[in-house]
Amino acid sequence: MSANTWMLEKQVVKVVNDSKIKRTFDFLLSLIGILIFSPLFLITSVAILIEDGFPIFFTLNKVGKDHKIFKMYKFRSMVKDAEKNGVVWVNKNPSKVTKVGRFLRATAMDELPQLFSILKGNMSFVGPRPYRVSFEEQFSKEIENYSLRHLVRPGLTGLAQVYGKKYMSPRQRLRFDLLYIKKRSFCMDLKLILISGWNTLCRRWESRDRKIKRVKIGKWRII
């Protein structure tokens, strides 16, 4: 391990240790969200069934805090067996997305089942977005300091999702993730949650451009 890596880990750990307030907030807000959005769960499930039948959910093995593997659920937005021959990149295969799926992706409503992952403690409302296990193995080998993103729980939304472009490289996304981990606060989480909610109302999540033009946190800026 290089000196630069060790110093980065030391700085990050100081912030990560204090997370009880964040976990309590995540638990209460996810519970409230499940109760409030329960009608949407039913409506979305029926819409998927009418258009394309079962299954309603799409299950993925993701890597979370401390490299723990967990199952993450999403409402299915692609046609049946879309990935029977391997991973499908939606930007390269738009025909694989159903009509209902296009709406779900634009509003991020396909992510609603992840409220249960937050309630359980596998995820947080705000944090680095989790990757698939196969991608993790590749990125860990290719990108320096990549493992540092596993010091915190993965998030439903995050700095990269709000301020970054939709199709960024993993290396670019890591810059946002590490900046969040080092500078995160309860107020920052609230801001990111509110902006994410606004993006959902405006159906901006499928936009290829940045949702917001720039981010500046203290002396740190990513354009």
C-alpha positions in Angstrom: 0.0 0.0 0.0 1.4 3.4 -1.0 1.8 6.3 1.4 -0.9 8.3 -0.5 -3.4 5.4 -0.2 -2.7 5.1 3.6 -3.2 8.8 4.1 -6.5 8.8 2.1 -7.8 5.8 4.2 -6.8 7.6 7.4 -8.7 10.7 6.4 -11.8 8.8 5.3 -12.1 6.7 8.4 -12.4 9.8 10.6 -15.6 10.6 8.8 -17.0 7.1 8.5 -16.8 6.1 12.2 -19.7 8.4 13.2 -22.8 6.9 11.4 -25.4 6.2 14.0 -27.5 9.2 13.2 -27.3 8.4 9.5 -28.5 4.8 10.1 -31.3 5.9 12.3 -32.4 8.4 9.7 -32.2 5.8 6.9 -34.3 3.3 8.9 -37.1 5.7 9.8 -37.2 7.3 6.3 -37.2 4.0 4.5 -40.0 2.7 6.8 -42.1 5.9 6.1 -41.3 5.6 2.4 -42.5 2.0 2.2 -45.8 2.9 3.8 -46.4 6.0 1.7 -45.4 4.4 -1.6 -47.1 1.1 -1.0 -49.9 2.0 -3.5 -47.1 2.7 -6.1 -45.7 -0.8 -5.5 -49.1 -2.3 -6.4 -49.7 0.0 -9.4 -46.2 -0.6 -10.8 -46.5 -4.4 -10.3 -49.8 -4.5 -12.2 -48.4 -2.3 -15.0 -45.4 -4.7 -15.5 -47.7 -7.7 -15.4 -50.1 -6.3 -18.0 -47.3 -5.4 -20.5 -44.9 -8.2 -20.1 -46.0 -10.7 -17.4 -43.8 -12.2 -14.7 -41.3 -11.7 -13.2 -42.0 -8.3 -11.6 -38.6 -7.9 -10.0 -35.1 -8.0 -11.2 -32.5 -9.4 -8.8 -28.8 -8.5 -8.7 -26.0 -9.5 -6.5 -24.2 -6.3 -5.4 -21.2 -5.5 -3.2 -21.9 -3.4 -0.2 -20.1 -2.0 2.9 -17.0 -4.0 3.9 -17.3 -6.0 0.6 -20.4 -7.7 1.8 -22.5 -9.2 -1.0 -26.2 -8.7 -0.9 -29.2 -9.1 -3.1 -30.6 -5.9 -4.5 -34.1 -5.8 -6.1 -35.5 -3.5 -8.8 -38.7 -3.4 -10.7 -38.1 -5.1 -14.0 -37.7 -2.5 -16.7 -36.4 -4.7 -19.5 -38.0 -7.5 -21.5 -37.9 -11.1 -20.2 -34.6 -12.9 -20.4 -32.9 -9.6 -21.6 -29.6 -10.8 -20.0 -29.7 -14.5 -20.7 -26.6 -14.1 -22.9 -24.8 -11.6 -20.6 -25.0 -8.1 -19.2 -27.1 -5.7 -21.3 -26.1 -2.0 -21.4 -29.3 -0.1 -21.9 -27.7 2.8 -23.7 -26.5 0.4 -26.4 -29.7 -1.8 -26.4 -32.7 0.6 -25.9 -35.0 -1.9 -27.6 -34.6 -4.2 -24.5 -36.5 -1.7 -22.4 -40.2 -2.1 -22.1 -42.7 0.9 -22.4 -43.3 0.7 -18.6 -39.6 0.4 -18.1 -38.8 3.6 -19.9 -41.1 5.5 -17.5 -39.7 3.7 -14.5 -36.1 4.5 -15.5 -36.9 8.2 -16.2 -38.4 8.6 -12.8 -36.1 6.1 -11.0 -39.2 4.3 -9.8 -37.6 1.0 -10.7 -35.4 1.6 -7.7 -38.3 1.7 -5.1 -37.8 -1.9 -3.9 -34.4 -0.8 -2.6 -36.2 0.9 0.3 -36.3 -2.6 1.8 -32.5 -2.9 1.4 -32.2 0.4 3.2 -34.6 -0.8 6.0 -32.5 -4.0 6.4 -29.3 -2.1 6.6 -27.6 -3.2 3.3 -27.9 0.2 1.8 -28.3 3.9 2.7 -30.3 6.6 1.1 -27.1 8.4 0.1 -23.8 6.8 -0.8 -21.8 5.3 -3.7 -24.0 3.2 -6.0 -23.3 -0.5 -5.7 -21.8 -2.4 -8.6 -22.3 -6.1 -9.6 -19.9 -8.6 -8.2 -18.3 -9.3 -11.6 -17.6 -5.6 -12.2 -16.2 -5.2 -8.7 -13.5 -7.7 -9.3 -12.4 -5.9 -12.5 -12.5 -2.4 -11.1 -10.6 -3.3 -8.0 -7.7 -4.5 -10.1 -7.7 -1.6 -12.5 -8.5 1.4 -10.3 -6.3 2.6 -7.5 -8.1 3.2 -4.2 -11.3 1.7 -5.5 -11.9 -0.4 -2.4 -12.3 2.8 -0.3 -15.8 3.2 -1.6 -16.7 0.1 0.5 -16.0 2.0 3.8 -19.7 3.1 3.8 -23.0 1.6 2.8 -23.9 1.9 -0.9 -26.7 4.4 -1.6 -30.0 4.7 -3.4 -28.6 8.0 -4.7 -25.3 9.8 -4.4 -23.1 12.7 -5.4 -22.2 11.0 -8.7 -25.9 10.4 -9.6 -26.9 14.0 -8.9 -23.9 15.9 -10.2 -22.3 13.5 -12.7 -23.3 12.4 -16.2 -25.3 9.3 -16.5 -22.7 7.2 -18.4 -19.4 8.0 -16.6 -16.5 5.7 -16.4 -16.0 3.9 -13.1 -12.8 6.0 -12.5 -14.7 9.2 -12.9 -17.5 8.0 -10.6 -15.0 7.0 -8.0 -13.9 10.7 -7.7 -17.4 11.6 -6.7 -17.7 8.7 -4.3 -14.5 9.5 -2.5 -15.4 13.2 -2.3 -18.7 12.3 -0.7 -17.1 9.9 1.8 -14.6 12.5 2.9 -16.9 15.4 3.1 -20.3 13.9 3.8 -22.7 15.3 6.4 -26.3 15.1 7.4 -27.1 18.3 5.6 -25.4 17.1 2.5 -27.5 13.9 2.6 -30.7 15.9 2.9 -29.7 18.1 0.0 -28.9 15.1 -2.2 -32.2 13.4 -1.3 -34.2 16.6 -2.1 -32.5 17.1 -5.4 -33.0 13.4 -6.3 -36.7 13.8 -5.5 -36.9 16.8 -7.8 -35.1 14.9 -10.6 -37.7 12.1 -10.2 -40.6 14.6 -10.4 -39.0 16.1 -13.6 -38.2 12.7 -15.0 -34.5 13.6 -15.5 -32.8 10.4 -14.5 -32.4 9.1 -18.1 -30.7 12.4 -19.2 -27.2 11.8 -20.4 -26.0 15.2 -19.2 -25.3 16.3 -15.7 -28.5 17.0 -13.7 -26.7 20.0 -12.1 -23.8 21.8 -13.7 -21.2 21.7 -11.0 -20.4 20.7 -7.4 -18.3 22.5 -4.9 -17.7 21.3 -1.4 -15.3 23.4 0.5 -12.1 23.7 -1.6 -13.1 20.6 -3.6 -14.8 21.1 -6.9 -15.7 18.7 -9.7 -16.9 20.3 -13.0 
